[in-house]
Amino acid sequence: MEKKKEVRSDAFVFCHGMLGFGEDELVNKFMPYWGGFSGSLPKRLRKQGYEAVAPSFSSIGGAWDRACEVYAALTGTQVDYGIAHSKKYGHDRYGKTYEKAMLPNWGQPADDGGIQRIHLLGHSFGGATVRMLSHLMTYGSEEERAVTPADELSPLFAGGKGDWLKSVTAIAGPFEGTTVIDAIGILVPTLKVISFVGLANIMGNTPFRKIYDMQLVQWKITSDRDKRAHLSYIGHLGRVRKFWKSHDDCFWDLCLAGAKELNEFLESNPNAYQFSISTDASKKKRNGDYRMKWTAFFPFIITGNMMGKYGFDRTLGQPLTDDWKASDGCSNTKSALFPLDEEHGYYEDNKKNLKKGVWNAMPVWQGDHMDVVGLGVGAVLNPFKYRSYYKKYFNMLLSLD
């Protein structure tokens, strides 16, 4: 008879960023999103006896939709985007059904005391995703409660479960938005065509979705990876256009104006410890602009150099201070420190007296946007550096009360 595994009070959930992927997508088997060339971080934690998962969810959806998808994946339910939200943006209320809970013990009694709580980590736009999930777990949604019969309301929108989270970490997550969306100018429509039309609408309705799933079933743009493909979806550019203009996608949530809207809605979770790991791969020039270090991934050298000269944000219609020019090639270093409208500080100043509900910025990681999760040259040359860093970081999280 198989020995029952111990249920530990600590579990880990890793949420990918824009255009990212989860563990159950085939692309992850060739190159783990979390750990990259240094080896899979979730796998390493599982070997130590902890439950650790990296769910799959929309690669380009907005923070709200992605948070709903992560919750459904963890609990083994159908994605419920809410009546109010789905009506506002014009997509289906329900999405993919997850037949099996990734964390069946979440919120249940643990063998080592208390209930199982999770350490929630998000990279890049995954930072906004974990903040949204933390907010909804804590406060729910008044808008959804107002229009939804009690017996139909998703537990996520009911709130009151902020204590199911032990910590929240944003890694290279632009709390205040990123200037890369506006700085690269004409490249944005090109990137949108590739992702919305090419990867989502065309490849998302072919066997390619088994390898990499953009997951936009609520918009009827992609097919469910676990069901038959809807070839008839291909070429429905009206749906793509509707999604493109909806402001219910990561491109909007990541720009400074979109991030401002998110920050006006999101609140800290007073039940969880909150951390951030900002990143920087740039150097200041004599004229005050910033340029990327030669060790950065080449595409980030291009985008980072554009960000390093960017001084006026068109989405907000206002000039920016020079400290917005430092970046990792995708996230502004300043923006990834902490949300300015929530209580915040620096880990090195507060580590002897950490408080829940306060954002603590860890020392800035010197590397580009993907380097920090092991998908860079540094992890090839010195994988031990990454293993050591995250081992210490996870041990710190495990030491929290």
N, C-alpha and C positions, 0 to 999 in steps of 0.2 A: 504494500500500500504506500502511495506517495506521501511523503512527510509534508505536513502543512507548513507553509512559509510564514515566518513571523511578519506581523503587520507593524511596521515602524511608524512612529508619529511624524516623521519627516519624509516628504516625497518631493520630487522635482519635476517641473514642467518648463520646457524650452520652446519659445515661440519665435519663429523665423521672421525676417523682415520682408520688405517689398521684393517681389519676384523670387522669394525663397521657397523652401519645400520642407516637408516633414519626413519622418523616418520611414513611413510606409510607402513612400514614392520611390520608384526604382532608381532614380538619379542619386538618391541618398546612399545607396549601397556602394556606388562607385566613388562618391565624394561626400562624406558626412557634412551636413551644413554646420552642425555644432561640433567643432573640434578639427574638422578638415584634415590637413596633413599630419596633425599631431594625434589623431585618433578620436573616435566618437566619445564625447563627454557623457551623454546618457548611458552608453554601454559601460563606461568606467564606473559610474555610480551604481548601476545594476549589479556589477560584479562585487560591489561592497555590500550588497544586500538591500539597497534602497530602491524604491519604485521611482523610475525616472522615464519620462516620455517626451517625445517631440512631435506633437500632433500636426496633421496636415490641415490647412485651411486656405482661404482665398489668398492668392499672391498679390492681387492688386485691389482688393476690396477696401472699404473704409474701416476705421477703427471699430465702430459699432458692430458691423457685420462680422468682422474677424473675431471679436470677443464672444459673440453669440456662437460662432462655429467652434471655438476652442472649448467653451462650456459644454456644448453638445458632445464633442469628441471625448471629453473627460468623463462625462456622466453616462454616455451610451444612449443618447436620445436624439430626436429629430431637431434640427436647427430651427429655432423660433426667433425670427427677427423682430417680432412684435407687430401688433396691428397698426399702431400710430406711426412707427418708423417705416414700415413697408408701404403704407398709404402715402406718406409724405414723399418718398422717393420713387414710388411706382414700380416696385418689384414684388414678387410673391412673398407672402408672410413666412412660408415654410421652405426649408432647404433640404440638404442632404440628411439622411438618417444614418446614425452611427449605431450599428447593431450591438456592439460590445463596448462597455465602458473601459476607457484606457486606465482609469484609476477607480476601480470599484470600491476601494476602501476609503476614499476621500470623505472626510467628515464623520467617519465611523470610529468607534473605539479602537485604540491602538494597543498592542501588547505591552509596549513600554510606557504606557500611561497617556491619559488625555485622548484627544481625537487626532486622526491623521490630518495634518495641515500641509500645505504645499509651499515650496519656494518657487515663485513665478519669475522666470527670466525671459526677457525679450530683447532681441537684437534689432537695431535700426528701427524701422516702423513697427517692429515687434514691441518696442518700448511703449508706443501709444496704445498698442493692443493690450498689453498687460495692465496699463493704467486704466483703460476702459473696463476690463474685466474686474479689476479690483474695485473700481467705483460701483459697478452694477452689483457685485457680490455684497457690497456694503450698504448701498443706498437704494438699489433697485432703480425703477423708473416710474416717477409719478405720472408721466404721460401715458405709459402703457397700463398702469393700474386704473387710470381714469376711464379707459375705453374697453377694457378687457374683462369679461365675466370672471369671477374668482376661480371657477373650476377650469378655466382655460388659460389662466395666467402662468407663464413660465416662472419657475422658482428663481431664475436669474433676475427677473424684473420685480420680484417680491422683496429682494434685499435681505438684510439681516444676517448675512453669512460672511461678513468681513473677517470674522475670527477663524474661518477656514483657511485663510492665507497666513503664512508665517512671515514671509518676506516677499518683496517685489523689487526686481532689479532691471533697470534699463541700461543696455549696453550700446553705446553710440546711438542712443535714441534722441532725436532732436525735439526736446520738450517744447521749444518755442518755434519750431519749424526749421526748415533748411532753405538756404538761398539757392541751392543747386537747381531746384525746379525752375526758378526764374532766370538764374544766371546763364544756363546753357541755351536759353532762347529757342532758336529754331529746331534744336535737337529734341525738344519735348514732344512736339507732334509726331516726330519720327519714332520716338520711343513708345508713344501711345499706340501708334499704328501697329508696331511690332507686337506689343503685348496684348492690346485689345482685340485686334483682328487676327494677326498671325498665330500667336501662342494660344489665345483663348478661343476665338470663334472658329478658326480653321482646325488647328491641331487639337483643340479641346473637344472635338467631336469625331476624333479618329482614334485608333489604338495608341497614338502618341500620349494620350492622357494617362495611360497606365504608367508611363515613365515620369511624366511631369504634369501635375494637375493644377490648372489655374482656378478651378472651383468657383464658378459663377452660375450655378444652377438656378438660383433665385431670379436671375435675369433672363433665363433661357438662352444663354449665350454658349455655355459649355454643357456637356453631358456628364451625368454622374459616372464616376470612374468604375463603380461597382455594378453598374447596370448597362443596358445596351446603349449604343451610340445613336444619337439623333442626327443623322446626316442632314436632315431637313433644316437644322439650325444654321448650317453653314451658309453664309451670304445674307443672313438677316441683319443687314447693316443698320436698319432702323432701331433694333434693340441695342446694338453696339453704340449708336449715336446717343440714344437715351441714357445709357450708362455713362458715356463720355461726358455728357453735360450735367449729370445728376449732382455732382459734389458729394457723392456717396462712394468715393474711391480714394485710394492712397495719395494720388497726385494732389488732390485738393487738401486733404488732411495734413500733408507734409509741407505745403507752402506756408509762408508766415501768416497769411490771413486765415487759412484753414486751421492752423495750429492755435491761433488766437481764439477761434470759435470753440475748439476742443477744450482749451484751458478755462474758458468761461463756464463750461459744463462740468468738467472733472473736478473731483475733490479727493484729498488724501484719505487713505484708509487708516483710521486711528488704531486699528487692531494689528497692523502689520509694520514691520521694519521696512524701510525703503532706501534703496541704494541706486547709484548711477555710476557708470564707468564711461567717462568721456574719452575721446580719442583725438589725436593730433599727428599729422604727418607733414606739416608745413613749416616754413621758415620765413621770418619777416625780412623784407628787402629794405634797402635804404630809403626808397620812396614811400614806405609805409604799406605797400601791398605785400601779399604773401605768395610764395611759390611752393609747390610740393617738392619734397625730398625725392631724389632719384630712385630711392629704394621702394617707393610706392608702386602699386600695380598701375600699368600704363594708362588704362582708361581713367583712373582716379587722378593721375597727373593732369590730364586734360581738364576734367571737371573741376579739380581743386584749384588749378591756376585761374580758371574763370571765376570761381568763388573768391579767390584771393584778390581780385580787382573789383569785385562787385560792391558798390557803395550806395545804391538806391534800390529799394524793393518796390517793384511795381504792384504787387498784390496788396500791399498796405498803402502805397503811395507816399512813402516817406524815406528820407535818407537813413543810412545805417552808420553806426560808429565803427571805427577801424577794428575793434575786437571781434567783429563778425567775420573778418576775412580769414582767420585761422580755421583750418578744417582738416578732416581726414580724407578729403576728396568727395565726400557725400554728405556728411553731417558737420555742421559748424561746431567747433570745440566749445564755444560759449553756450550754445543752445543745448548741448547734451549734458551740461552740468546738473541742472535742476530746473523745475518749473518755477519761475520767478514769483508767481502769485501764491505759492504754497510755502509753508515753513521749511527752511532748508539750511544746510551748513556743509561742513567738510568732515569726512570720516576721521581724518587724522586729528582734528580738534575735538571730536565728540566720541571717539571709540571707547573711552572709559566710562561714558555715561550715555549710551545710545538710547534714544527714545523712539517709540512707535509713532507713526504718522508724520515723521520728519524725514525729508530727503537728505541723504548723506552722500556727497560726491566723493568717490574714491580718487586716489591719485590718477592723473591723466595718463592713459595708455599711449605710448609713443609708437604709432603705427597707423596704417590706413584703415579704411572702413571695414574691410573683410579680414584684415590681418588679425584683428582682435578676437575673432572666432576660429582662428587657425587656417583660414583660407588665403594665405599669403606666402611670400617667399620666406619670411622669417620662420614659419612653421616647418618648412622643408629643411632649412639649414639647422634649426635648433628646436626640434619638437619638445624637448625636455622643458624648455622655458615655459611653454604653454601648459603642459601637464602640471608643472610645479605651481604656476600662478593660480590655475583653477582649483587645484587641490587645496591650496591655502585659503582660497576664497570660499569654497564649499565648506571647509572646516569652520570658517568664521560663521557662516550661515547656520551650521549645525549647532554651534555653541550658543545661539540665541535662545532666550527663554520662550 
